[in-house]
Each structure stands twice: as structure tokens, then as C-alpha cells.
Amino acid sequence: MLELLTRPWTLHILWYLSANGPMRFGVLRRQVEGISSRVLTERLRTLESAGFVFRHYEQTIPPAVTYGITERMKDIEKVLAQLEGLARKWQGEGAVVGAGRGTTARAGG
């Protein structure tokens, strides 16, 4: 499980779905700045097969595909909230959260 969660973009995707509720693929892709459609698709498929994300497909033109978190993922939401709190605390202490994958760098360095 840790291997899956520590892959690039995975926590970022889960955080957006957890914080914003179910989202269509295109909206999620725009929210996760810098991710390619291919990588987002791969991560969502992996998260779906692991039981963390559900996929709802509607046969419309164009097809509407919505992703959201499952009950299993709600157990991890608490951990994500703690990580977000820690990031905000560090940011308040002078750390700067970087763009893209949420990297952290010290201010002035």
C-alpha cells in the first residue's frame, strides 16, 4: 500500500478527490496542475483496482466519467488531513510549498 501511495501524483489526486468530492476526469486533470492525461489515467486505474477510488461511467455523448473516493479511502482521509495541517504549519514557519507535486523548499534557499 505504501508503494502505491508514494508514487508520483497519487496523494495529490487523492487529496483533491477527498477535499472536493467526486470529479469528472477533465476537471480533475485541470486541478492537478502538471499531470498528463496518461499519468492521471494510470493512477486512477491503479487506485480503482486497489479500492481507493470509484469510477462512474455514463453513456452520454461525450461520455461522462466521474471519479470519487470509496469508503476504504475515508480511513486514509484522516492521515491526509494531518499531512495538510503539517504542511500549513511548516508553511507558517517559513517553508514554501512548491508547485507541481507539493515539494517543499526552505524560503530564501
C-alpha positions in Angstrom: 0.0 0.0 0.0 2.8 2.4 0.8 4.4 1.8 -2.6 1.1 2.8 -4.3 0.5 5.9 -2.1 4.0 7.2 -2.6 4.0 7.1 -6.4 4.3 10.5 -8.0 0.9 12.3 -8.1 -1.0 9.7 -6.2 -1.5 11.6 -2.9 -2.2 14.8 -4.9 -5.0 13.0 -6.8 -6.5 11.5 -3.6 -6.3 14.8 -1.8 -8.2 16.6 -4.5 -10.9 13.9 -4.6 -11.1 13.9 -0.8 -11.3 17.6 -0.5 -13.7 18.3 -3.4 -15.9 15.2 -3.7 -16.4 13.3 -7.0 -15.0 15.0 -10.0 -15.1 14.4 -13.7 -11.8 13.4 -15.3 -11.3 16.7 -17.2 -11.9 18.8 -14.0 -9.5 16.6 -12.0 -6.8 16.9 -14.7 -7.1 20.7 -14.6 -6.9 20.7 -10.8 -3.8 18.6 -10.6 -1.6 21.0 -12.4 1.3 19.5 -14.5 -0.1 15.9 -14.7 -0.6 14.4 -18.1 -3.8 12.7 -19.1 -1.8 9.4 -19.5 -0.4 9.5 -16.0 -3.7 10.6 -14.4 -5.4 7.7 -16.2 -2.8 5.2 -15.0 -3.0 6.4 -11.4 -6.8 6.4 -11.3 -6.9 2.9 -12.7 -4.4 1.7 -10.1 -6.3 3.5 -7.3 -9.6 2.0 -8.6 -8.2 -1.5 -8.6 -6.8 -1.0 -5.0 -10.3 0.0 -3.9 -9.4 3.7 -3.0 -11.3 5.3 -5.9 -14.6 4.5 -7.7 -15.3 5.2 -11.3 -18.8 6.1 -12.6 -19.3 5.9 -16.3 -22.3 7.5 -18.0 -23.1 6.6 -21.6 -23.6 10.1 -22.9 -22.1 12.0 -25.8 -19.4 12.7 -24.9 -19.1 10.0 -22.2 -19.1 11.3 -18.6 -16.6 9.6 -16.3 -16.6 10.7 -12.7 -14.2 9.6 -10.0 -14.5 9.8 -6.2 -13.2 8.2 -3.1 -14.5 4.9 -1.6 -15.3 4.0 2.0 -11.9 2.4 2.2 -10.3 5.7 1.3 -12.1 7.5 4.0 -9.8 5.8 6.5 -6.9 7.5 4.8 -8.6 10.9 4.8 -7.6 11.4 8.4 -4.0 11.0 7.5 -4.3 13.3 4.6 -5.9 15.9 6.9 -3.0 15.6 9.3 -0.5 16.0 6.4 -2.3 19.1 5.2 -2.2 20.5 8.7 1.5 19.8 9.0 2.2 21.4 5.6 0.3 24.5 6.7 2.2 24.6 9.9 5.5 24.4 8.2 4.4 27.0 5.6 3.7 29.3 8.5 7.2 28.6 9.9 8.8 29.8 6.6 8.7 26.8 4.4 7.4 27.3 0.9 5.2 24.6 -0.7 6.4 24.2 -4.3 4.2 24.0 -7.4 3.5 20.7 -9.1 3.9 17.7 -6.8 3.8 19.6 -3.5 7.6 19.7 -2.9 8.8 21.8 -0.1 11.8 24.1 -0.1 13.0 26.5 2.6 12.4 30.2 1.9 15.4 32.1 0.8 17.3 29.0 0.0 
